Amino acid sequence: MVEILVPITLFAIPVLIVWIIYIYDSKQGQRLHEERMLAIEKGMEPPEWPEKKKVKLPAYIGFRNAGLIITLCGVGAFIGTFANAGIEAALGTSIFVLLGIAFLAISYFLMKEKDKNKEI
């Protein structure tokens, strides 16, 4: 039973999340369209389409988020593998922990560089 549940969960959950986001955006667009059509039918000026604001975040925030996610996934994989197969098998999953720490280090150095440039 577990052999079937894990792959289904691994593939179904991301698809479900993307589907929910798509449905939400679609419903919001449909509501705006109906509002515009109602205004046109009443002879009013239709409201403007809201512009999507694109906020450019500093690069270190993306590296920090990726580093945290990869590190925590690596720690979880290490603990799970250690509990099931022992330390020898678990050492292979430490690559994810180290990769996450590398992303966190990159984030730290980018943040310091940005602060240094801001002072100048």
Residue, then its C-alpha position, 0 to 999 in steps of 0.5 A: m500500500v505504501e509503495i503506491l501511496v508515495p508516488i501518487t502523493l509526490f505527483a498529485i500534490p504539486v499538480l493539485i497546487v498548480w490546478i488550485i492556483y490556475i482556478y483561482d486566477s481564472k475565477q478572478g479574471q472571469r469576475l473582472h470580465e463580468e464586471r466590465m461587461l455589466a458596466i458596458e451594458k449599463g452605458m458606463e465607462p468600463p473599469e480599467w484592467p488592473e495591471k499586475k505589479k511586478v516586484k523585483l526582489p533582490a537576488y539574495i532572497g531567492f538564494r535564501n529561500a532555495g537554500l532553506i528549502i533544499t537544506l530542510c529537504g536534505v535534513g529530512a531525507f537524512i533523518g528518514t534514510f538514517a532511521n531506515a537504512g543506517i548511517e552508511a546509506a544516509l551519508g549519500t543524502s548529505i549532498f542536499v544539506l551541503l548544497g542548501i548550505a552553499f545556497l545560504a552562503i551565496s545569499y549571505f555574501l550577496m546580501k553583504e555586497k548589496d549592503k556595501n553598495k548601498e553605503i557608497 
